């Protein structure tokens, strides 16, 4: 998968029409006014290209859309801390976290990882072991609160033009993605963390090209917005 590291900021996104017309506004944390702001949350996002928002505008990554969606007159979010890079596998994310400067804890954490393990044909049992390690790291960074950790399923890139042009079998990719997601879902629920299955949304891209970025592989801003529509209420409920 192509390497590209983009600068990231958050956004407020509105979509209109079936073609996915987008209006973007730069995200900035609400000013902290002790008379009005009751909560000032911190957020750590762990992952790969799907977390940094490969191939979309600098305003389109889902962690920043999420941060924008969570803000209101009484709540602000600090700029999300993102540890993610295109192409990372579970072991590479583990290594990166060890050398990253992180706060002792965050109010909530998201984790989305595994597509590059599948893409490279890594042993799925190794994925289970390393995913469990990352999940425990996420819980630790959420102050030991598993209900403040939100795992997203791996999208199915087999429906993308990139996959079609690669000659790889879409049904085979889907089967392998499902196997990986069965693992991350089971391990997430085993520790009472939160799980969001966004894979069905990703599969809509087979008939809705607006959900795919211009590189023909990664999610578009519109797809990330669909994820956030489901994720933001889950996060709000746990933070409250």
C-alpha positions, 0 to 999 in steps of 0.5 A: 500500500502506498506511503504517504504521511499527511498533516492532520487537523479536524473538521466539521463536515456536512454532506448533502445529496447522494453524490456526497457534496462536502462542506468543510470547516477547520476544526479548532478546540472550543476556548476553555471558559470555566463558566461554560465549558464543563469538559475538556477531553483528551483523545488518542487515536492508534492505527494506520492509513485509515486513522491518518486519513490517507489520500483525503484532504488534511481536514478529512481524517476520521479522528478530527471529524470525531473531535469536531462532532463531540464539541458543543457549548459545554464540551471541548476536545484537545487536539487529537494525538494520533499515532498512525502511519500508512502501511503499519502492521500491528507490530509496527504500531507496537514499536511506534508507541514505545518511542512516541511521547504520550500522556500518561492517560487520555479520556478515550482511545480509538484503535483500528489496525490489521489491514496491512497484516492481511495485505502482506499475508501475515499469520492471523494468529500473530495478529491475535497476539499483537492485537491483544497487546495493542488493545491492552495498551489502549486500555492502559492509555484510557486510564485503565477504563476499557469502556473508554476504548473504541475499536473499529473493524477493518474496512474491506479494500477488496471492493476498491478499484485498486483491488480490481486492478491488482488482480487479487480476488475480491471474495478472498480479500473479503473472507480474510478481512472477515477472519481478522475482524472476527478476532478483533471483535472477540478480543474487544468484547472479551475486555468489555471495550466498545466495538464498531463494525464499519466494514458494511459501510466500506462495502457500499463502495462497490456501488458508490464511488463517492465513498472512495478517495481519489487514489482508488483505495482509501476511504473518502471524507464522505465514508469517514463521515459515515463512520463518525455518525455511528462512532460519535454517539457511542463515545458521547454515551461513555464520556457522559 
